[in-house]
Amino acid sequence: MKREEVRFGYEVFDTAESLQADDAALLEAARKVTAKAYAPYSNFLVGAVAILNNGETVSGTNQENASYPVGICAERVLLASAAMLQTGIPIRTMAIAYQNNNGESDRPVSPCGMCRQYLAEYETRVKQPIRLILSGMKGKIFVIESAGLLLPLSFGGADLK
């Protein structure tokens, strides 16, 4: 038997003011766009804003539905929009923020498993890591150098060959 491990590191910032100016601006945009989320059932509004390699920005918010499986997360709304509106242009950095109307919004949360899979494949598709900035409306911020790090041993297109 052989034992292997998967580990990764990430940066932790105490406040948005600790970030570089462009990262702070991207995070602020993600926090603001949460207001456009449609989350009448969970009251958990998520906003995502990305800067692409060409300098353009794309945003997305979660869109819930009374039939819960029909809803879609902010990250996948953003990625689908980027793929359609800016075909083939890699995403440099994506900021994801949330407003929890049922509680606190003061710590980073990470994308769900389905979004992790979508992010990992998007990175493969455009051949570039997507840097993530994760935060609530205040408090600590996590910066992860590649979204793919969130899904070790992921399933991908190569597995279908």
Secondary structure, 3 states (H helix, E strand, C coil): CCCCCCCCCCEEECCHHHCCHHHHHHHHHHHHHHHHCECCCCCEEEEEEEEECCCCEEEEECECCCCHHHCECHHHHHHHHHHHHCCCCCEEEEEEEEEECCCCCCCCCCCCHHHHHHHHHHHHHHCCCCEEEEECCCCCEEEECCHHHHCCCCCCHHHHC
